[in-house]
Structure formats: structure tokens, C-alpha cells
Amino acid sequence: MSRSYSSRFWSQITALSLTLGMVSLGAIEPVWAQEERTRTLTVSGQATVEVPTSLTQVSLGIEVQGRTAEEVQQEVARRSQTLVDLLRSRNVEKLQTTGVNLYPLYNSDGNPPRITGYTASNIVSFRMATERAGSLLDEAVSAGATRIDGISFVATDEAIEIARQQALRNATQDAQTQADTVLATLNLTRREIVNVQISSSTPAPQPLMGTMQRGVASFEDASTVLVGGEQQVYAYVTLVIGY
């Protein structure tokens, strides 16, 4: 290869490399685009809806004391079966056993204390219409129930769900009203909803004060009368609103 041809060849290669380098550098040069920043307002709304209770949740059972564990267990089993048969015949809802207990009784005068007997119990819970609950409690005591551990009033699942939906609607309206008030005061315009968060709750009903154990009832009347109240459903809605 002649000297002049070689010189021209390497000159062309060098020029091409420089050209490619310039193109490469130009391709990675950043291009900044101006974008409008979305301004947001966060508001939280809340609402409470009260729903009448129509069901009574009851926890009651049998408690027996005796000299031997076998004796008290057999007696509790016999009385419990009678009680459960009664409850089933009255078509109560959500009937279930919630407690079975057996424990010794001690005479603390001796050293060491000695066992003098045993106590056994069987507890069940159920739901039923409030207007029928009072008379059923009387029947349960007559059938052998010796303790009423708890009574509370609750709404039906359907009523609670309807109340929850209404509470969510009210909470959403509350949040929107707050946002509109603030933005209007500042001469700003509400735009799209950027984000939504919701939650709801139904606190457990407070139990009716009063218990009955070992055949001594806290209800004064011979025929027990129960009157339900209202159950509250809460809802919370948080909106992130662009303006």
C-alpha cells in the first residue's frame, strides 16, 4: 500500500470516528420537559348511622357442684342436654358452646389444702329476636340454667350493611363539602379525585348489666322483659383532590 493511499485511509477513519462520537454525544444529551405540577388537598369526612337492634345475644349455662368430678360432669351433661334441646326447639340462631369447665374446690384450713369437691360448668351462647328473648330466659332457668353470663342487643347483619353503606355516603359528602368550602374560600377550583381511602367499623354492643348465678336472678320480675336499643355504625372517607 502506497504512503499517500495509507494516509488518506487513516484520515477517513479518524473523521468517521469523530462523526460517530459527535452523534453519540448528541443522543444522550438530556431534554427537559416542563410539566405542570398537580396541587392536591387532602380532606377526611366521617359519619355515624344508628340502626335499631332487633336481636339479643345471650350467654348462659349450667353450673353444678358435687363431691366427685364424675358426679358433677354427669349432672352438667344431663342438664345441658335439656337446655340445648329447649333452645333448639325455640329456633335460636348461632347456638354454640363457648365454655366447658371443671375445677376442684379446696378446704384451705388444712396444710396442705385438701380437695373437698368439684365445680363443673357448660356455657352456651345464642341469638334470637329480642321480643321473645325475655320469655326464653325464664324457660331456660326453669329447664336448669343456673347462670346468665351476658346479654347484649345487636342489629341484623343486613341492617348493619345498609347502615354501613349510608354512613360511607354521608362521610364522602362530608369530605367533599369540606374540600369545596376550603377551595371556594381560596378562589380555587376542584378538579379530579386523585386518591380515595375508606374505612368503617361497628363497635361491639355493650352488654346489659346484670348477671344471674347459682339460681339467684338479678331480674326482679317473674317474667323477664328485655328492650333493645340502637347500634352505631361509623364510616371514614379520605379524599385527595387535585385543584
Protein Blocks (a to p, Z undefined) as FASTA:
>chain_A
ZZklmmmmmmmmmmmmmmmmmmmmmmmpccddddddddddddddddddddddfbdcdddd
dddddfbfklmmmmmmmmmmmmmmmmmmnopahiacfbdcddddddfkbccdddfbdcdd
ddddddddfklmmmmmmmmmmnopabdfbdcddddfklmmmmmmmmmmmmmmmmmmmmmm
mmmmnopacdddfbdcdddddddddddedddeehiafbfbfbdcdddddddddddddddd
dZZ
